[in-house]
Every structure is written in structure tokens, then in C-alpha cells.
Amino acid sequence: MSMRSFLPLLLAASPHSIEMFTIPMRTIARTKALQRSLSMTASASTSTGTGSSATSGTTVDYGGIPHIGVLVDNKQKALAYYTDILKMKPSPNGVFAGETQIQFLESSTNPDPIDVDPTYNMSAPPPGYIAEGRPVHAGRDRHVAITLHSLEPLKASLEANNVPYTMSYSGRQALFCRDLWGNGWEFGPPVTYAKATRLFPPYLDVDVEAATLETEPIRWGGVAHVGLLVQNTPITRRFYCDVLGMVDETDLRPEALPFPGLFLRCGEQQVHILELPNPDPNSVEQRPGHGRDRRTAYSVKSLVPVVQALEQEGVEYRREELSSGESVVFCYDPDANELMFVEDGDIQVIQEDMINMAPMVPWTRLW
């Protein structure tokens, strides 16, 4: 039997997430992870839910994260912040941070708190902790991680504009801050993120030339991962891996992190799951609604398996044809984080070399 034929049986027999293993089992977890995926095609597996068995029976070909949507109350004000302070480039709907677009979603009724709770300054809150505002450290909040060539010019710009920031609690080369609307950001050089995933796209490894830096004080790469707040890690893993077919890379997650979570791969990039207190309204009824909420966009080769998986799971979704001609699907995860799937038939599934942790063919843009 080939490994590809054996893989569904292996997954069906091992439905539980890697984060449930004890530390001595991490070597075994890594070995299984090497056997787990032969391509960037993510195959959904079967898992046991509350008294019943559920399976999506689908395969989703992910490209990556083409854009992030953030809620702001004024697009022009947001454009000034992101271009003047963060030195990002304007785009028709927001700004570009290297290869990734950040779209501004203007709303006068943002349900998410903006202010930081100064008492929420611990690395791992005690059980039952209620967040009265955003944590002091944006690394314990929903956030987006973006690579850049150096932290020094970013620090200088933030300090010159009196924007508070914190550095990584774990000692990594990573800086965390927020915009004026409470959206969290993580910035760091490529070396900070290269070992957190088995596939590190070359465009995140920022190529810097002196002539470029004269006109671009901050040279951006792109999104390495998004961080999402959740209430229950196993439920979240079931949704993202078993239903939506993302690849679990949690065996690469640092052991020292003092809270539950996951590292999931969605093509070229990752979703980091953080089981931490959530100051945001986390029920769908409290959110702005499909297409109007903060979101992460995922490019997929076809929307068909995504829709099939959502329908089989009974997840409400909305399908649209955008003015750009793109076909998209919106839905919410179990914690009311909005997802947007963008269909791109040109996505090329890259075969992985799981021994050397590299593509077997040269990298091409997946979106």
C-alpha cells in the first residue's frame, strides 16, 4: 500500500491533535508529521464529535493568504496611519505590506473594544480570567505577523509617533503593536519565522538592496501567519483541519508557550490558534455580518470542496461574485472569526519533499 493510500487510514485512526501529546512524545509526533503530508493538498480527515462521527470527505487545495481585512472607522485616517507610520504602500482598498494586501473595512459600528486593559499584562492569564479590554501584549491577542528586513527603522518610526509597542515575551526578534482601531500586528525579520513552518515562501525572505532602502525605509516581505483567539482548541482543530482540510503543524509550536494552541498551514502560510481570553464579541449574532467583518482571506483552487464541507457540517455561508470577477465564500469559525475563500483556478499545488522540508519543484506564486 502506498503512503498516499495509507494516509486516510492513519488520520482516521488518530483524530486527536498533536498538542494533546506529552513532551516526550514530540519525537513521535514529528515522525508522524513527516508521513502526514505528501503535497500542499490538505486532505480532510474523520474525527469523532459529540456522540457522532463527522467527516468532510473533501480535499481543499490552498494557495495562501492574499489579503487581510481590518475594521476601521475612517479609511483616509487608516491610510495615513499605515503609510506615514508603518511606511506601507497604498492600494485601491487599503495598503500593501510587501506581497500582502491589507484591506480597510470602514464601519461606524465596530463591536470590538479598542482600548488596552492595563491589568491584562500576564503571559498566561489564570483560568476563568475575563478580559476587560485588549491585552497589553498584542502577541496574546488576535494579530497578523508580517516579515520585514529590519526592526530598527520600524522602532524609530513608532517611537517618533508615540505608538506603544512590546517585544516578544519569548525573546524572538519580533515586535508587537496595534493600530488606532485595536488591530494587532507582529513584525519580525524572516529568521524569526523560518523554522515555524515546513514550507517558507521565498518572498517572505526579504531581499534588501541599499538603493531600495533609500526610497523604502522599511522593506516589507508579507504575511507569515495570522493569530486567532478561540475558546476551545480541539473544537477549533476539528473545524480547520477535519472540515476545512488545513494541515496541522503543531509539533513545530514552541513548547514554552504557556497556553493551548495550534499551528495550522493553509498553503504558503499559517494560522496560529491561541486559546486565550477574548475581549471581542465571539458569537455570529454580535458580528457585523458576512463581507463586512474583519477577516482572513484564503485562496483555494476551487470553492466546490469548501462549500461541500461547510454544507455537510451545517455551517452557514454566503457565496458572492465580486465586481473584480472573483468568486468568494464567506463563513465564520466556531469563535466568530470570519473567513473568506477566494477561488483561483491557477493555483499550482507544490509537491513537498518531506525529508528535506522543501518543495520538490521550484517555488511559484500560489495566488
C-alpha positions as CSV (number, residue, x, y, z in Angstrom):
1,M,0.0,0.0,0.0
2,S,1.4,3.4,-0.9
3,M,1.8,6.2,1.7
4,R,-0.9,8.2,-0.1
5,S,-3.3,5.3,0.2
6,F,-2.4,4.7,3.8
7,L,-2.7,8.3,4.9
8,P,-6.5,8.5,5.2
9,L,-6.4,5.3,7.4
10,L,-3.7,6.9,9.6
11,L,-5.7,10.1,10.1
12,A,-8.9,8.3,10.8
13,A,-7.2,6.2,13.4
14,S,-5.6,9.2,15.0
15,P,-8.2,12.0,15.2
16,H,-6.7,13.8,18.1
17,S,-4.5,16.9,17.7
18,I,-0.7,16.8,18.3
19,E,-0.9,19.3,21.1
20,M,-2.5,16.6,23.3
21,F,0.7,14.5,23.3
22,T,3.1,14.9,26.2
23,I,6.5,16.4,25.7
24,P,8.3,13.0,25.4
25,M,6.1,12.1,22.5
26,R,7.2,15.1,20.4
27,T,9.7,13.0,18.5
28,I,7.0,10.6,17.6
29,A,4.7,13.5,16.6
30,R,7.4,14.9,14.3
31,T,7.9,11.5,12.7
32,K,4.1,11.2,12.0
33,A,4.1,14.7,10.7
34,L,6.7,13.8,8.1
35,Q,4.5,11.0,7.0
36,R,1.4,13.1,7.1
37,S,1.6,15.2,4.0
38,L,3.0,14.4,0.6
39,S,1.8,17.6,-1.1
40,M,0.4,21.0,-0.2
41,T,-3.0,19.5,-0.9
42,A,-4.7,19.3,2.5
43,S,-6.9,16.2,2.9
44,A,-9.7,16.4,5.4
45,S,-9.9,13.6,7.9
46,T,-12.5,11.9,10.1
47,S,-13.0,12.8,13.7
48,T,-15.5,11.9,16.4
49,G,-17.7,14.8,17.6
50,T,-20.3,14.8,20.4
51,G,-21.6,11.3,20.1
52,S,-21.4,11.1,16.3
53,S,-18.8,10.8,13.6
54,A,-18.3,13.7,11.1
55,T,-16.2,13.9,8.0
56,S,-16.0,16.4,5.2
57,G,-14.9,13.9,2.7
58,T,-13.2,16.7,0.7
59,T,-9.8,17.9,-0.3
60,V,-9.0,21.6,-0.4
61,D,-6.1,23.0,-2.4
62,Y,-4.9,26.1,-0.5
63,G,-2.7,28.8,-2.1
64,G,-2.2,31.1,0.8
65,I,-3.4,34.4,2.4
66,P,-3.9,37.0,-0.3
67,H,-5.3,39.7,2.0
68,I,-6.3,40.6,5.5
69,G,-9.4,42.7,6.2
70,V,-9.4,45.0,9.3
71,L,-12.1,47.2,10.7
72,V,-11.5,50.9,10.8
73,D,-13.9,53.9,11.3
74,N,-12.3,56.1,8.6
75,K,-10.4,54.8,5.6
76,Q,-8.4,58.0,5.0
77,K,-7.3,58.1,8.6
78,A,-6.3,54.5,8.3
79,L,-4.4,55.1,5.1
80,A,-2.4,57.9,6.8
81,Y,-1.5,55.7,9.7
82,Y,-0.3,52.8,7.7
83,T,1.6,54.8,5.1
84,D,3.0,57.5,7.3
85,I,3.9,55.4,10.4
86,L,4.3,51.9,9.1
87,K,5.6,53.0,5.6
88,M,3.4,50.7,3.7
89,K,2.3,51.3,0.1
90,P,-1.2,52.5,-0.8
91,S,-3.5,50.1,-2.6
92,P,-7.0,50.7,-4.0
93,N,-8.7,49.2,-0.9
94,G,-6.0,49.8,1.7
95,V,-2.3,49.2,1.7
96,F,0.3,46.7,0.6
97,A,2.7,45.2,3.1
98,G,5.2,43.7,0.6
99,E,3.3,40.8,-1.1
100,T,0.1,41.0,1.0
101,Q,-2.8,43.5,0.9
102,I,-4.4,44.9,4.0
103,Q,-7.9,45.9,3.2
104,F,-9.7,48.6,5.2
105,L,-13.3,47.8,6.0
106,E,-14.9,51.0,7.1
107,S,-17.5,50.7,9.9
108,S,-19.1,53.1,12.3
109,T,-20.3,50.1,14.5
110,N,-17.1,48.2,15.3
111,P,-18.1,45.7,18.0
112,D,-14.6,45.1,19.1
113,P,-13.0,47.0,22.0
114,I,-10.1,49.2,21.1
115,D,-8.6,50.2,24.5
116,V,-6.0,48.1,26.2
117,D,-6.7,46.7,29.7
118,P,-3.5,47.6,31.6
119,T,-4.2,44.8,34.1
120,Y,-4.1,42.2,31.3
121,N,-0.3,42.1,31.3
122,M,0.5,38.5,32.1
123,S,1.8,35.9,29.7
124,A,-0.8,33.3,30.6
125,P,-4.0,34.5,32.3
126,P,-5.3,32.3,35.1
127,P,-8.3,30.0,34.4
128,G,-11.6,31.9,34.2
129,Y,-9.9,35.3,33.5
130,I,-12.3,37.8,31.9
131,A,-10.6,40.3,29.5
132,E,-12.0,43.8,30.0
133,G,-10.0,45.1,27.1
134,R,-7.2,44.2,24.8
135,P,-4.1,42.6,26.4
136,V,-1.0,44.8,26.8
137,H,1.0,42.4,24.6
138,A,-0.6,42.0,21.2
139,G,1.1,38.6,20.9
140,R,-1.7,37.4,23.3
141,D,-4.3,38.9,21.1
142,R,-5.6,38.3,17.5
143,H,-2.9,39.6,15.3
144,V,-1.2,39.3,11.9
145,A,2.6,38.5,11.6
146,I,4.4,40.2,8.7
147,T,8.1,39.9,7.8
148,L,10.4,42.9,7.2
149,H,14.1,43.5,6.6
150,S,14.9,45.0,10.0
151,L,13.1,46.1,13.1
152,E,15.2,49.2,13.7
153,P,13.6,51.6,11.3
154,L,10.1,50.4,12.4
155,K,11.0,51.0,16.0
156,A,12.3,54.5,15.1
157,S,9.0,55.4,13.3
158,L,6.8,54.0,16.1
159,E,8.8,55.9,18.8
160,A,8.7,59.1,16.8
161,N,4.9,58.9,16.5
162,N,4.4,57.8,20.2
163,V,3.0,54.4,19.2
164,P,3.5,51.9,22.1
165,Y,4.9,48.5,21.3
166,T,6.2,45.4,23.1
167,M,8.8,42.9,22.2
168,S,8.3,39.1,22.1
169,Y,7.9,37.5,25.5
170,S,9.9,34.5,24.3
171,G,13.0,36.5,23.2
172,R,12.4,36.2,19.5
173,Q,13.2,39.1,17.1
174,A,9.5,40.2,17.0
175,L,7.8,43.5,17.7
176,F,4.1,43.8,18.6
177,C,1.9,46.8,18.3
178,R,-1.7,47.9,17.4
179,D,-3.2,50.4,15.1
180,L,-5.8,53.0,16.2
181,W,-8.6,50.5,16.0
182,G,-7.2,47.8,18.2
183,N,-5.9,45.6,15.3
184,G,-2.8,43.7,16.5
185,W,0.3,43.3,14.4
186,E,3.5,41.3,14.8
187,F,6.6,42.3,12.8
188,G,9.9,40.5,12.5
189,P,12.8,39.5,10.2
190,P,12.5,36.3,8.2
191,V,14.7,34.4,10.6
192,T,12.0,34.8,13.3
193,Y,9.5,32.7,11.3
194,A,11.5,30.4,9.0
195,K,11.6,27.4,11.4
196,A,7.9,27.7,12.5
197,T,6.7,26.0,9.3
198,R,8.0,23.3,6.9
199,L,7.5,25.5,3.9
200,F,8.8,29.1,4.0
201,P,7.9,31.1,0.8
202,P,11.0,32.9,-0.6
203,Y,9.1,36.2,-0.9
204,L,9.0,36.4,2.9
205,D,12.8,36.2,3.0
206,V,13.1,39.9,2.3
207,D,15.8,40.8,-0.3
208,V,17.3,44.1,0.6
209,E,19.5,46.4,-1.5
210,A,20.9,49.7,-0.3
211,A,19.4,51.6,-3.3
212,T,15.9,50.3,-2.4
213,L,16.3,51.3,1.3
214,E,16.9,54.9,0.2
215,T,13.3,55.0,-1.1
216,E,11.8,52.3,1.2
217,P,13.0,52.9,4.8
218,I,11.0,49.7,5.8
219,R,11.2,46.8,3.3
220,W,8.2,44.5,3.8
221,G,8.0,40.8,2.9
222,G,4.5,39.5,3.5
223,V,2.3,37.7,5.9
224,A,3.9,34.7,7.7
225,H,0.8,33.9,9.8
226,V,-2.4,35.1,11.4
227,G,-3.2,34.6,15.1
228,L,-6.8,33.9,16.1
229,L,-8.4,33.8,19.6
230,V,-10.5,30.8,20.4
231,Q,-12.3,29.2,23.4
232,N,-11.6,25.5,22.7
233,T,-8.5,24.2,20.9
234,P,-9.9,20.7,20.0
235,I,-13.1,22.2,18.6
236,T,-11.1,24.6,16.5
237,R,-8.8,21.9,15.2
238,R,-11.7,19.9,14.1
239,F,-13.2,22.8,12.2
240,Y,-10.0,24.0,10.5
241,C,-8.4,20.5,9.8
242,D,-11.2,18.0,9.7
243,V,-13.7,20.2,8.0
244,L,-11.6,22.7,6.0
245,G,-8.6,20.5,5.4
246,M,-5.8,22.6,6.8
247,V,-2.5,20.9,7.7
248,D,-1.6,20.6,11.4
249,E,2.0,21.6,12.1
250,T,1.5,22.0,15.9
251,D,4.6,19.8,16.5
252,L,6.6,22.9,15.4
253,R,4.8,25.1,18.0
254,P,7.2,26.1,20.8
255,E,6.8,24.0,24.0
256,A,7.3,27.0,26.2
257,L,4.1,28.8,25.2
258,P,2.0,28.8,28.4
259,F,-1.4,28.3,26.8
260,P,-3.1,25.8,24.4
261,G,-3.0,26.4,20.7
262,L,-2.2,25.2,17.2
263,F,0.0,25.9,14.2
264,L,-2.1,25.1,11.0
265,R,-0.8,25.5,7.5
266,C,-3.1,26.9,4.8
267,G,-0.9,26.6,1.7
268,E,2.1,29.0,1.9
269,Q,1.2,30.5,5.3
270,Q,-0.1,29.5,8.7
271,V,-2.9,30.1,11.1
272,H,-1.9,30.3,14.7
273,I,-4.6,29.4,17.2
274,L,-4.4,31.0,20.6
275,E,-6.7,29.7,23.4
276,L,-6.8,32.8,25.4
277,P,-9.4,35.3,26.9
278,N,-11.2,37.0,24.0
279,P,-12.4,40.6,24.6
280,D,-14.3,40.6,21.3
281,P,-17.9,39.5,20.8
282,N,-17.5,35.9,19.7
283,S,-21.0,34.9,18.5
284,V,-22.1,35.4,15.0
285,E,-25.2,37.3,16.1
286,Q,-22.9,40.0,17.5
287,R,-20.7,40.4,14.5
288,P,-21.2,42.9,11.5
289,G,-22.1,40.1,9.1
290,H,-20.5,38.4,6.0
291,G,-18.3,40.6,3.9
292,R,-18.4,43.5,6.5
293,D,-16.3,42.0,9.3
294,R,-12.6,41.7,9.9
295,R,-11.3,38.6,8.1
296,T,-8.6,36.4,6.8
297,A,-8.8,35.6,3.1
298,Y,-7.6,32.2,1.8
299,S,-7.0,31.5,-1.8
300,V,-8.2,28.0,-2.9
301,K,-8.1,26.2,-6.3
302,S,-11.8,25.5,-6.2
303,L,-14.7,26.6,-4.0
304,V,-16.6,23.4,-4.6
305,P,-15.0,21.3,-1.8
306,V,-15.2,24.2,0.6
307,V,-18.9,24.6,0.0
308,Q,-19.4,20.8,0.3
309,A,-17.6,20.7,3.6
310,L,-19.5,23.6,5.0
311,E,-22.9,22.3,3.9
312,Q,-22.1,18.8,5.3
313,E,-21.1,20.4,8.6
314,G,-24.2,22.7,8.7
315,V,-22.1,25.9,8.7
316,E,-23.9,28.9,7.3
317,Y,-22.0,30.6,4.5
318,R,-22.5,33.2,1.8
319,R,-21.3,32.9,-1.8
320,E,-20.7,36.0,-3.9
321,E,-19.3,37.1,-7.3
322,L,-17.3,40.3,-6.7
323,S,-17.1,43.2,-9.1
324,S,-13.5,42.1,-9.7
325,G,-14.9,38.8,-11.2
326,E,-13.7,36.7,-8.3
327,S,-15.9,34.0,-6.8
328,V,-15.8,34.0,-3.0
329,V,-17.3,32.3,0.0
330,F,-17.7,33.9,3.5
331,C,-18.2,32.0,6.7
332,Y,-17.5,32.2,10.4
333,D,-15.5,29.7,12.5
334,P,-16.8,28.5,15.9
335,D,-15.5,31.7,17.6
336,A,-17.0,34.1,15.0
337,N,-13.7,34.8,13.2
338,E,-14.7,35.5,9.6
339,L,-13.0,33.5,6.8
340,M,-13.2,34.5,3.1
341,F,-12.3,31.9,0.5
342,V,-11.2,33.2,-2.9
343,E,-11.3,30.9,-5.8
344,D,-8.2,30.9,-8.0
345,G,-8.0,28.1,-10.6
346,D,-4.4,28.9,-11.4
347,I,-3.1,27.7,-8.1
348,Q,-0.3,25.2,-8.6
349,V,-0.1,22.6,-5.9
350,I,3.5,22.2,-5.0
351,Q,4.8,18.8,-4.2
352,E,6.7,18.6,-0.9
353,D,10.0,16.9,-0.1
354,M,9.1,15.9,3.5
355,I,12.6,14.7,4.2
356,N,14.4,18.0,3.4
357,M,11.4,20.1,4.3
358,A,11.3,21.9,0.9
359,P,9.4,22.0,-2.3
360,M,10.3,19.3,-4.8
361,V,9.8,21.8,-7.6
362,P,10.7,25.4,-7.7
363,W,8.5,27.8,-5.8
364,T,5.8,29.6,-7.8
365,R,3.3,32.1,-6.6
366,L,0.2,30.3,-5.5
367,W,-2.1,33.3,-5.6
